[in-house]
């Protein structure tokens, strides 16, 4: 019996469709969190193969660019975990700073193109 790969969706701000049906139709078992703090706890427990999260740039952060640095740092300790990031096009230059420091599987700008999302997930859901 084939076990489903785990996918952790981190939806802090939302304002876009719930993509859970897409994730599930592609064979992922989905867990959702609404904050990075909760996501880190879930990440450590589930060790998901895929994380889908929003890049929320905040200019008032002193020592980081966004909400994702802590999550990405935690992910570095997992063997096989990849991330797909949703972002606002206007903050793409800030996201580039994150790309220098961390390996990001895919970055998709809003509005999220479902075909591009499916393609990114398909790449991550191949048998090993």
MODELLER restraints for C-alpha pairs under 7 A, 6 or more apart:
rsr = mdl.restraints
at = mdl.atoms
rsr.add(forms.Gaussian(group=physical.xy_distance, feature=features.Distance(at['CA:4:A'], at['CA:27:A']), mean=5.99, stdev=0.5))
rsr.add(forms.Gaussian(group=physical.xy_distance, feature=features.Distance(at['CA:4:A'], at['CA:28:A']), mean=5.48, stdev=0.5))
rsr.add(forms.Gaussian(group=physical.xy_distance, feature=features.Distance(at['CA:4:A'], at['CA:29:A']), mean=5.87, stdev=0.5))
rsr.add(forms.Gaussian(group=physical.xy_distance, feature=features.Distance(at['CA:5:A'], at['CA:28:A']), mean=5.10, stdev=0.5))
rsr.add(forms.Gaussian(group=physical.xy_distance, feature=features.Distance(at['CA:5:A'], at['CA:29:A']), mean=6.09, stdev=0.5))
rsr.add(forms.Gaussian(group=physical.xy_distance, feature=features.Distance(at['CA:5:A'], at['CA:49:A']), mean=6.19, stdev=0.5))
rsr.add(forms.Gaussian(group=physical.xy_distance, feature=features.Distance(at['CA:6:A'], at['CA:28:A']), mean=5.66, stdev=0.5))
rsr.add(forms.Gaussian(group=physical.xy_distance, feature=features.Distance(at['CA:6:A'], at['CA:29:A']), mean=4.93, stdev=0.5))
rsr.add(forms.Gaussian(group=physical.xy_distance, feature=features.Distance(at['CA:6:A'], at['CA:30:A']), mean=6.18, stdev=0.5))
rsr.add(forms.Gaussian(group=physical.xy_distance, feature=features.Distance(at['CA:6:A'], at['CA:48:A']), mean=4.52, stdev=0.5))
rsr.add(forms.Gaussian(group=physical.xy_distance, feature=features.Distance(at['CA:6:A'], at['CA:49:A']), mean=5.60, stdev=0.5))
rsr.add(forms.Gaussian(group=physical.xy_distance, feature=features.Distance(at['CA:6:A'], at['CA:50:A']), mean=6.50, stdev=0.5))
rsr.add(forms.Gaussian(group=physical.xy_distance, feature=features.Distance(at['CA:7:A'], at['CA:28:A']), mean=5.95, stdev=0.5))
rsr.add(forms.Gaussian(group=physical.xy_distance, feature=features.Distance(at['CA:7:A'], at['CA:29:A']), mean=5.95, stdev=0.5))
rsr.add(forms.Gaussian(group=physical.xy_distance, feature=features.Distance(at['CA:7:A'], at['CA:30:A']), mean=4.94, stdev=0.5))
rsr.add(forms.Gaussian(group=physical.xy_distance, feature=features.Distance(at['CA:7:A'], at['CA:31:A']), mean=6.28, stdev=0.5))
rsr.add(forms.Gaussian(group=physical.xy_distance, feature=features.Distance(at['CA:7:A'], at['CA:48:A']), mean=5.46, stdev=0.5))
rsr.add(forms.Gaussian(group=physical.xy_distance, feature=features.Distance(at['CA:7:A'], at['CA:49:A']), mean=6.26, stdev=0.5))
rsr.add(forms.Gaussian(group=physical.xy_distance, feature=features.Distance(at['CA:7:A'], at['CA:50:A']), mean=4.71, stdev=0.5))
rsr.add(forms.Gaussian(group=physical.xy_distance, feature=features.Distance(at['CA:7:A'], at['CA:51:A']), mean=5.60, stdev=0.5))
rsr.add(forms.Gaussian(group=physical.xy_distance, feature=features.Distance(at['CA:8:A'], at['CA:30:A']), mean=5.95, stdev=0.5))
rsr.add(forms.Gaussian(group=physical.xy_distance, feature=features.Distance(at['CA:8:A'], at['CA:31:A']), mean=4.89, stdev=0.5))
rsr.add(forms.Gaussian(group=physical.xy_distance, feature=features.Distance(at['CA:8:A'], at['CA:32:A']), mean=5.74, stdev=0.5))
rsr.add(forms.Gaussian(group=physical.xy_distance, feature=features.Distance(at['CA:8:A'], at['CA:48:A']), mean=6.33, stdev=0.5))
rsr.add(forms.Gaussian(group=physical.xy_distance, feature=features.Distance(at['CA:8:A'], at['CA:50:A']), mean=6.34, stdev=0.5))
rsr.add(forms.Gaussian(group=physical.xy_distance, feature=features.Distance(at['CA:8:A'], at['CA:51:A']), mean=4.70, stdev=0.5))
rsr.add(forms.Gaussian(group=physical.xy_distance, feature=features.Distance(at['CA:8:A'], at['CA:52:A']), mean=6.24, stdev=0.5))
rsr.add(forms.Gaussian(group=physical.xy_distance, feature=features.Distance(at['CA:9:A'], at['CA:31:A']), mean=6.20, stdev=0.5))
rsr.add(forms.Gaussian(group=physical.xy_distance, feature=features.Distance(at['CA:9:A'], at['CA:32:A']), mean=4.76, stdev=0.5))
rsr.add(forms.Gaussian(group=physical.xy_distance, feature=features.Distance(at['CA:9:A'], at['CA:33:A']), mean=6.36, stdev=0.5))
rsr.add(forms.Gaussian(group=physical.xy_distance, feature=features.Distance(at['CA:9:A'], at['CA:51:A']), mean=5.85, stdev=0.5))
rsr.add(forms.Gaussian(group=physical.xy_distance, feature=features.Distance(at['CA:9:A'], at['CA:52:A']), mean=4.76, stdev=0.5))
rsr.add(forms.Gaussian(group=physical.xy_distance, feature=features.Distance(at['CA:9:A'], at['CA:53:A']), mean=5.97, stdev=0.5))
rsr.add(forms.Gaussian(group=physical.xy_distance, feature=features.Distance(at['CA:10:A'], at['CA:32:A']), mean=5.91, stdev=0.5))
rsr.add(forms.Gaussian(group=physical.xy_distance, feature=features.Distance(at['CA:10:A'], at['CA:33:A']), mean=4.98, stdev=0.5))
rsr.add(forms.Gaussian(group=physical.xy_distance, feature=features.Distance(at['CA:10:A'], at['CA:34:A']), mean=5.69, stdev=0.5))
rsr.add(forms.Gaussian(group=physical.xy_distance, feature=features.Distance(at['CA:10:A'], at['CA:35:A']), mean=6.57, stdev=0.5))
rsr.add(forms.Gaussian(group=physical.xy_distance, feature=features.Distance(at['CA:10:A'], at['CA:36:A']), mean=6.92, stdev=0.5))
rsr.add(forms.Gaussian(group=physical.xy_distance, feature=features.Distance(at['CA:10:A'], at['CA:39:A']), mean=6.54, stdev=0.5))
rsr.add(forms.Gaussian(group=physical.xy_distance, feature=features.Distance(at['CA:10:A'], at['CA:52:A']), mean=6.13, stdev=0.5))
rsr.add(forms.Gaussian(group=physical.xy_distance, feature=features.Distance(at['CA:10:A'], at['CA:53:A']), mean=4.69, stdev=0.5))
rsr.add(forms.Gaussian(group=physical.xy_distance, feature=features.Distance(at['CA:10:A'], at['CA:54:A']), mean=6.88, stdev=0.5))
rsr.add(forms.Gaussian(group=physical.xy_distance, feature=features.Distance(at['CA:11:A'], at['CA:33:A']), mean=6.29, stdev=0.5))
rsr.add(forms.Gaussian(group=physical.xy_distance, feature=features.Distance(at['CA:11:A'], at['CA:34:A']), mean=4.91, stdev=0.5))
rsr.add(forms.Gaussian(group=physical.xy_distance, feature=features.Distance(at['CA:11:A'], at['CA:35:A']), mean=6.98, stdev=0.5))
rsr.add(forms.Gaussian(group=physical.xy_distance, feature=features.Distance(at['CA:11:A'], at['CA:53:A']), mean=6.41, stdev=0.5))
rsr.add(forms.Gaussian(group=physical.xy_distance, feature=features.Distance(at['CA:11:A'], at['CA:54:A']), mean=6.61, stdev=0.5))
rsr.add(forms.Gaussian(group=physical.xy_distance, feature=features.Distance(at['CA:12:A'], at['CA:34:A']), mean=4.70, stdev=0.5))
rsr.add(forms.Gaussian(group=physical.xy_distance, feature=features.Distance(at['CA:12:A'], at['CA:35:A']), mean=5.39, stdev=0.5))
rsr.add(forms.Gaussian(group=physical.xy_distance, feature=features.Distance(at['CA:20:A'], at['CA:30:A']), mean=6.87, stdev=0.5))
rsr.add(forms.Gaussian(group=physical.xy_distance, feature=features.Distance(at['CA:23:A'], at['CA:30:A']), mean=6.99, stdev=0.5))
rsr.add(forms.Gaussian(group=physical.xy_distance, feature=features.Distance(at['CA:24:A'], at['CA:30:A']), mean=6.82, stdev=0.5))
rsr.add(forms.Gaussian(group=physical.xy_distance, feature=features.Distance(at['CA:33:A'], at['CA:39:A']), mean=5.57, stdev=0.5))
rsr.add(forms.Gaussian(group=physical.xy_distance, feature=features.Distance(at['CA:36:A'], at['CA:67:A']), mean=7.00, stdev=0.5))
rsr.add(forms.Gaussian(group=physical.xy_distance, feature=features.Distance(at['CA:36:A'], at['CA:71:A']), mean=6.49, stdev=0.5))
rsr.add(forms.Gaussian(group=physical.xy_distance, feature=features.Distance(at['CA:40:A'], at['CA:71:A']), mean=5.96, stdev=0.5))
rsr.add(forms.Gaussian(group=physical.xy_distance, feature=features.Distance(at['CA:47:A'], at['CA:78:A']), mean=6.74, stdev=0.5))
rsr.add(forms.Gaussian(group=physical.xy_distance, feature=features.Distance(at['CA:48:A'], at['CA:81:A']), mean=6.20, stdev=0.5))
rsr.add(forms.Gaussian(group=physical.xy_distance, feature=features.Distance(at['CA:49:A'], at['CA:80:A']), mean=5.83, stdev=0.5))
rsr.add(forms.Gaussian(group=physical.xy_distance, feature=features.Distance(at['CA:49:A'], at['CA:81:A']), mean=4.28, stdev=0.5))
rsr.add(forms.Gaussian(group=physical.xy_distance, feature=features.Distance(at['CA:49:A'], at['CA:82:A']), mean=6.14, stdev=0.5))
rsr.add(forms.Gaussian(group=physical.xy_distance, feature=features.Distance(at['CA:50:A'], at['CA:81:A']), mean=5.51, stdev=0.5))
rsr.add(forms.Gaussian(group=physical.xy_distance, feature=features.Distance(at['CA:50:A'], at['CA:82:A']), mean=4.95, stdev=0.5))
rsr.add(forms.Gaussian(group=physical.xy_distance, feature=features.Distance(at['CA:50:A'], at['CA:83:A']), mean=5.72, stdev=0.5))
rsr.add(forms.Gaussian(group=physical.xy_distance, feature=features.Distance(at['CA:51:A'], at['CA:82:A']), mean=6.22, stdev=0.5))
rsr.add(forms.Gaussian(group=physical.xy_distance, feature=features.Distance(at['CA:51:A'], at['CA:83:A']), mean=4.69, stdev=0.5))
rsr.add(forms.Gaussian(group=physical.xy_distance, feature=features.Distance(at['CA:51:A'], at['CA:84:A']), mean=6.25, stdev=0.5))
rsr.add(forms.Gaussian(group=physical.xy_distance, feature=features.Distance(at['CA:52:A'], at['CA:83:A']), mean=5.73, stdev=0.5))
rsr.add(forms.Gaussian(group=physical.xy_distance, feature=features.Distance(at['CA:52:A'], at['CA:84:A']), mean=4.75, stdev=0.5))
rsr.add(forms.Gaussian(group=physical.xy_distance, feature=features.Distance(at['CA:52:A'], at['CA:85:A']), mean=5.83, stdev=0.5))
rsr.add(forms.Gaussian(group=physical.xy_distance, feature=features.Distance(at['CA:53:A'], at['CA:84:A']), mean=6.49, stdev=0.5))
rsr.add(forms.Gaussian(group=physical.xy_distance, feature=features.Distance(at['CA:53:A'], at['CA:85:A']), mean=5.11, stdev=0.5))
rsr.add(forms.Gaussian(group=physical.xy_distance, feature=features.Distance(at['CA:53:A'], at['CA:86:A']), mean=6.21, stdev=0.5))
rsr.add(forms.Gaussian(group=physical.xy_distance, feature=features.Distance(at['CA:54:A'], at['CA:85:A']), mean=5.56, stdev=0.5))
rsr.add(forms.Gaussian(group=physical.xy_distance, feature=features.Distance(at['CA:54:A'], at['CA:86:A']), mean=4.69, stdev=0.5))
rsr.add(forms.Gaussian(group=physical.xy_distance, feature=features.Distance(at['CA:54:A'], at['CA:87:A']), mean=5.98, stdev=0.5))
rsr.add(forms.Gaussian(group=physical.xy_distance, feature=features.Distance(at['CA:55:A'], at['CA:66:A']), mean=6.58, stdev=0.5))
rsr.add(forms.Gaussian(group=physical.xy_distance, feature=features.Distance(at['CA:55:A'], at['CA:67:A']), mean=6.64, stdev=0.5))
rsr.add(forms.Gaussian(group=physical.xy_distance, feature=features.Distance(at['CA:55:A'], at['CA:68:A']), mean=6.53, stdev=0.5))
rsr.add(forms.Gaussian(group=physical.xy_distance, feature=features.Distance(at['CA:55:A'], at['CA:85:A']), mean=6.31, stdev=0.5))
rsr.add(forms.Gaussian(group=physical.xy_distance, feature=features.Distance(at['CA:55:A'], at['CA:86:A']), mean=6.00, stdev=0.5))
rsr.add(forms.Gaussian(group=physical.xy_distance, feature=features.Distance(at['CA:55:A'], at['CA:87:A']), mean=5.13, stdev=0.5))
rsr.add(forms.Gaussian(group=physical.xy_distance, feature=features.Distance(at['CA:56:A'], at['CA:66:A']), mean=5.48, stdev=0.5))
rsr.add(forms.Gaussian(group=physical.xy_distance, feature=features.Distance(at['CA:56:A'], at['CA:67:A']), mean=5.76, stdev=0.5))
rsr.add(forms.Gaussian(group=physical.xy_distance, feature=features.Distance(at['CA:57:A'], at['CA:65:A']), mean=6.06, stdev=0.5))
rsr.add(forms.Gaussian(group=physical.xy_distance, feature=features.Distance(at['CA:57:A'], at['CA:66:A']), mean=4.51, stdev=0.5))
rsr.add(forms.Gaussian(group=physical.xy_distance, feature=features.Distance(at['CA:57:A'], at['CA:67:A']), mean=6.98, stdev=0.5))
rsr.add(forms.Gaussian(group=physical.xy_distance, feature=features.Distance(at['CA:57:A'], at['CA:91:A']), mean=6.81, stdev=0.5))
rsr.add(forms.Gaussian(group=physical.xy_distance, feature=features.Distance(at['CA:58:A'], at['CA:65:A']), mean=6.44, stdev=0.5))
rsr.add(forms.Gaussian(group=physical.xy_distance, feature=features.Distance(at['CA:58:A'], at['CA:66:A']), mean=5.58, stdev=0.5))
rsr.add(forms.Gaussian(group=physical.xy_distance, feature=features.Distance(at['CA:75:A'], at['CA:81:A']), mean=6.63, stdev=0.5))
rsr.add(forms.Gaussian(group=physical.xy_distance, feature=features.Distance(at['CA:82:A'], at['CA:105:A']), mean=5.98, stdev=0.5))
rsr.add(forms.Gaussian(group=physical.xy_distance, feature=features.Distance(at['CA:83:A'], at['CA:104:A']), mean=5.71, stdev=0.5))
rsr.add(forms.Gaussian(group=physical.xy_distance, feature=features.Distance(at['CA:83:A'], at['CA:105:A']), mean=5.50, stdev=0.5))
rsr.add(forms.Gaussian(group=physical.xy_distance, feature=features.Distance(at['CA:83:A'], at['CA:106:A']), mean=6.85, stdev=0.5))
rsr.add(forms.Gaussian(group=physical.xy_distance, feature=features.Distance(at['CA:84:A'], at['CA:104:A']), mean=6.75, stdev=0.5))
rsr.add(forms.Gaussian(group=physical.xy_distance, feature=features.Distance(at['CA:84:A'], at['CA:105:A']), mean=5.78, stdev=0.5))
rsr.add(forms.Gaussian(group=physical.xy_distance, feature=features.Distance(at['CA:84:A'], at['CA:106:A']), mean=4.73, stdev=0.5))
rsr.add(forms.Gaussian(group=physical.xy_distance, feature=features.Distance(at['CA:84:A'], at['CA:107:A']), mean=5.76, stdev=0.5))
rsr.add(forms.Gaussian(group=physical.xy_distance, feature=features.Distance(at['CA:85:A'], at['CA:106:A']), mean=6.23, stdev=0.5))
rsr.add(forms.Gaussian(group=physical.xy_distance, feature=features.Distance(at['CA:85:A'], at['CA:107:A']), mean=4.67, stdev=0.5))
rsr.add(forms.Gaussian(group=physical.xy_distance, feature=features.Distance(at['CA:85:A'], at['CA:108:A']), mean=6.13, stdev=0.5))
rsr.add(forms.Gaussian(group=physical.xy_distance, feature=features.Distance(at['CA:86:A'], at['CA:107:A']), mean=5.90, stdev=0.5))
rsr.add(forms.Gaussian(group=physical.xy_distance, feature=features.Distance(at['CA:86:A'], at['CA:108:A']), mean=4.92, stdev=0.5))
rsr.add(forms.Gaussian(group=physical.xy_distance, feature=features.Distance(at['CA:86:A'], at['CA:109:A']), mean=5.62, stdev=0.5))
rsr.add(forms.Gaussian(group=physical.xy_distance, feature=features.Distance(at['CA:86:A'], at['CA:110:A']), mean=6.73, stdev=0.5))
rsr.add(forms.Gaussian(group=physical.xy_distance, feature=features.Distance(at['CA:87:A'], at['CA:108:A']), mean=6.29, stdev=0.5))
rsr.add(forms.Gaussian(group=physical.xy_distance, feature=features.Distance(at['CA:87:A'], at['CA:109:A']), mean=4.83, stdev=0.5))
rsr.add(forms.Gaussian(group=physical.xy_distance, feature=features.Distance(at['CA:87:A'], at['CA:110:A']), mean=6.07, stdev=0.5))
rsr.add(forms.Gaussian(group=physical.xy_distance, feature=features.Distance(at['CA:88:A'], at['CA:109:A']), mean=5.61, stdev=0.5))
rsr.add(forms.Gaussian(group=physical.xy_distance, feature=features.Distance(at['CA:88:A'], at['CA:110:A']), mean=5.58, stdev=0.5))
rsr.add(forms.Gaussian(group=physical.xy_distance, feature=features.Distance(at['CA:89:A'], at['CA:109:A']), mean=5.67, stdev=0.5))
rsr.add(forms.Gaussian(group=physical.xy_distance, feature=features.Distance(at['CA:89:A'], at['CA:110:A']), mean=6.86, stdev=0.5))
rsr.add(forms.Gaussian(group=physical.xy_distance, feature=features.Distance(at['CA:106:A'], at['CA:120:A']), mean=6.45, stdev=0.5))
